[in-house]
Amino acid sequence: MARNSTTWLLVLLTSGSASFISCTGSKKSDPAKKAEAAQTPASQSASWNEKMQALSRSLSSLLPMVTSKSKFNDPKNQAQIEKDVRNLRSLAHSLKGDAGPMADPAVPAMTGLFEEDLERALEALRSGNREFARQSLRDTTSYCIQCHTQTGTGPNFPQLNLNIDTNSLTSLEQAEFFAATRQFDRALMAYERALSDEALARSNPFEWEQAARTALAITVQVKNSHADAQKLLAQIQTNAALPSSTQQALRAWKKSVRDWAKEKPARDLSPAKKLEFAQSLIRQAKNRQEFPMDHSQDILYFRASGLLHQLLGSGELKGEPLAETLYWAGVASEASRDMNFWTLHETYYEQCIRTMPSSAVAKKCFERLSESVTLGYSGSAGVNIPPEVIQRLERFKNMAEPKTSAD
Ligand code: HEC
């Protein structure tokens, strides 16, 4: 089964461009992984990485057309656009049956949602709803970035030789493209350029702040570097048109980074100690937040997420410690729910309940799940939860509740 899908995939990949991008440099630092890959040449993680490289190629071809309305609507580009989107969709689909190199239980849920969104874009394209298709395809990079920053680990390419003319993209679009394709150093440089753009901060403070937080998440979760975070914050501060909400958060961010730099680096923590440390970061963040979507404590939440995803990705946890880690990963990710397209925190709560049904942890997870769903369906006209969502909640409620002796 795995072999079949790999062969099929290689056919798919080679039909585009035949050369894979060499990425041996980034893998040198990981001899264990290399040895493992050598033992099982058709291993899932090898094909996962090839699919990711193919995603990068389709994205390179598509992005310049998606960011320009006129190129997107130019009849001579139609066939290529549809081919690229179809390609992305097939790749997203092929990821679904593949757990990838990570044991993080949110990854399969994310691949499913990624495919669904590409499917919607493809349908919109076919039915002539081009502007909707273009807008949703523009978001593709955000999916890649979110997945990569959640799971944290993975290669960091100094530079990939992808066939894309980044000059046709704005600094922000370049930053997102580089982050999506895991060229994180180039991404941070482009983010710094975009974030020093006064016109952008003035005309679109919301977009500007989202970009600032994404760049911060990269320095904290992917690079795990207080020096990089500090450098980024210094750069952000030079923008004369800093949105007022960011000015307040910035002071707190700088304090978090200063405190982080003073900490003794904690190496080789046991899983239990890592979980404990992540919990303490989240508790500190909660105590300091002044209102629920107060972003001033982002750095603490990003650090906690990074630790929790390391734990989940290691595949070492089982039973109650796993459920507890899923609970806290949910809490940490919920703190940036306004930044994400995906309600990933809900995936974590659901997974927590499945891991330890009928337990105190499961009950805790159900409470958060139920609150989050209710919040998600609240509007000016009150709470309006669709019946199928209520049914789903009901199932998780039953799963979480203690079994009565009558069963
Ligand atoms: C479902 C989550 C998810 C999505 C969505 C996703 N990725 Fe990835 N990506 C990963 C994981 C996990 C890895 C591997 C990390 C590791 O090797 O440990 C990875 C690795 C990569 C790599 C490195 C591959 C190598 O050769 O090692 C590239 C390049 C990449 N992704 C590009 C993309 C692009 C471009 C997109 C969007 C079009 C994307 N990814 C979407 C999860 C995702």
Residues whose N, C-alpha, C, O or C-beta is under 5 A from the ligand:
A	BS01	HEC	C23 N49 M52 Q53 L55 S56 L59 G100 P101 M102 V107 M110 T111 F114 T140 Y143 C144 C147 T151 T153 G154 P155 A180 T181 R182
